[in-house]
Amino acid sequence: MGYTRQSVAIGISMIAVIMLTKQRFFYFFILLMLAALFHKTALLLFGLAFLASSKNRFIISIALIILLYIGYVSFLSESFSLLFQYYVLDEYQSEGALIRVSMLLLPSLIFLIWPHRFSLNSFQLRLWKWFARISILLFVLLFITSASTAIDRLALYFLPIQMIIFSYMPEIFYKKGEINHLIVLGIIGYYALVLFVWLNFATFSVFWTPYSNFLFLGI
């Protein structure tokens, strides 16, 4: 159930990130608390509000400290040692961690090299730059630490960097106001290849296909 629960947390976190891009911090914090009800790792995204802000940092910092304390007491205080033991000390390994984290590397580099090509306001630019920097840091950490499962679980929350960058690419690398359809096909082909490789060669893909839904059992 780990990935199933975290998938819900990631979905809610994506809505939270949308709220953050609009600088609606209250809704961002509330949504992250809701996401943490499904998977505690969602609390790690609280720091993005502080990193992306250039104004009202003091107020945001105070709110962040209060909410982190509430989150810790509510979700982590009883299970923190267990989580630390599982993710860090026991050195559990995620076989697909390198692939998943590597998929964050290309869009992160594209954004950091050509940030001026993206139609984003100053706050959004800072936010996605931090997404890109942290994604690159996670890639580096994968080679210097043995906690690949912890890095893998954290990296899942940075999936939006792929959606943002690749959705802009057909436009920003072509004539202004036009879309490069070859880039569109290339992106579709890239993700189709990823899915094909996973379905046919991943060690545990057999446990995900076909995926049985309780709502449809017996139909």
N, C-alpha and C positions, 0 to 999 in steps of 0.2 A: 504493500500500500504506500510505500514511501514516495515513489515517483508520482503516483496518482494524487496523493495529498499535495505534493509540492506543485503539481501542474495547476491545481486550483489556486494555490498561493501565488504562483507566477502570473496567472491570468488576472487576479485581483491587483497584483503589484503593477502590472502594465497599465491598468486603469489609474492607479496611484501616480505613476510616472506622467500620464497625460495631465493629471491635476497639477503635478509639479511644474510641467512646462508652461502651464497657465498661471504659475505662482499662487496657486490656491493651496497654501501649506496645510491648513486645517484639514481639508479633505484628504490630502496626501497622507497625513499622519493617521487619520482614522482608518483609511483603507489599508494601510500597512498593518495596523493593529488587527484588522479583520483577516488579512492574509496570514498573519502569525497564528491565528486560530487553527489553520490547516497545516502550516509548517513553520516552525519557530525561526528558521533561517531568514525569513522575510524581514525580520527586525534589523538585519544588517544594512538594509537600504536607507535607514533613517539618516545616515550621514550625508546622503546626496543633497539634501536640502541645504545643509550648511556649506558644502563644497561649491555648489552652484550659485550661491547668493553673494552679491556684492554689497547689498543694502540690508539694513535691519538684521545684521548678523548677530548682534547681541540678543535681540528678542528671540530670534530663531534658535540660538544656542541654548537659551534658558528653556524654551519649549522642548527642544531636543533632549536636554538632560532630564527634564521631568517625565517626558514620554518614554525615554529609554529606561528610566527607573521603574515606571509603571509596567512597562513591557517585561523587564527582567523579573520583577516580583510576581507578575501574573503568569509568565510563560517559562522562564528559564531557571529561576532560583532552585527549584527542586530537581531539575534534570540537567543542569549545566555540567556537573562533573561527569555524568553519564555520556553526554554528548561529546565532551572533550576527550573522554576515554575512547569513545567509538571512532570519532573522526580524526583524532590526532595521535594519541598514544598507541592505539592498536594498529595504526598504519594500514587500514583497509585500502585496497586499491580498486580504482574504477578503470576497467579496460578501455572504455570509450572516452575517457577524460581528455586525452591528447587530441582526438579528432574534434570533440565538441569545443574545446578551448581554442584550437587552431582556427575553427570557423569564425571565431570572434576577432582573430588577428587581422585578417585582410580588410574588413570594413573599418576597423579601428585605425589602421595605417592610412587608408584612403582619406578618412575624415581629418586626421591630424595633418596630413600633407596638403590637402586642398579644402580647408574649412570655409574659405571665402566663396566657394562655389555653391554653398548651400543657403537656401532662402530661410534663414533662421534669425530670430532676434538675439540680442546679446546674452540674455539669460539662457536661452536654449542652446546657444553655442557653448557656453561654459558647461552646462549640464552634460551635453553629449561628448564634450572633450573629456570630462571626467569618466564618463562611461568608457570611452576609448582607452584612456590611460590605465584605468583599473583592469580592463580586459587584457591589455598588453602585460600588465604586472602579473596577472593570474597565469598567463602563458609562461612567463619567466619562472614564477614560483613552482610551476609543475616540474621544472628540471632541477630545482635546488632543494626541494622538500619531498618527503615521502607521503605527505597527506593528500594524495590525489583525489580521494573521495570528497574531502572537505572542499578542495578547490573546485572540483566538478560541480558539487551542489551549489556553491556560491556563483559559479560562472553561468548557471542557468538563468539567473536573474538579469544577466546582461545580454540576453538574447535580443532585446529590442534594438540594439546597435546594428544588428544585421538588417532588421526590417526597415529602419530609418535610412541607412546608407544605400542599400540596394534598391530601395524604392526611388531614390533620387538619381541613381547612376544613369539610367537611360536618358535623362534630361540634361544633367550637368556636364556630361562628356560628349555633347553633340551641339548642333547649332541652337542658338537661343530660340525658345518657343517650339522646338521640335523634339521628337523622341527617336532615339536610335533603337530600331526594332531588333537589330542584331544583339545588342546588349540585353534587351528583354528576353530574347530566346536563350542567350547565354546563361542568364540568371536562372531561368526555368530549368534548363538542362543541368545546371550545376546542382540544384536541389533535387532534381529527379535522380541524378547519379548518386547523391548522398543516400537517398531513400532506397535505391536499388541495392547499393552495397550493404546497407544496414539489414535489409530484409533477407538478403541471401548469404551474408557472411558473418553477421554479428552473432556472438556466442549465445545470447539470451533472447534473440528476436522471436524464437519459437514460442516463448511464453507470452508474447504480446499479440500473436496472430493465430487464429482469429481472436479478437478481444471480446469476451462475453460480458454483456451488460445485464445487470440484474433485472432491469425493466423489460428486457426482451426474452428472458428465459422462459421456455415453454410455449413460445409463439411459433 
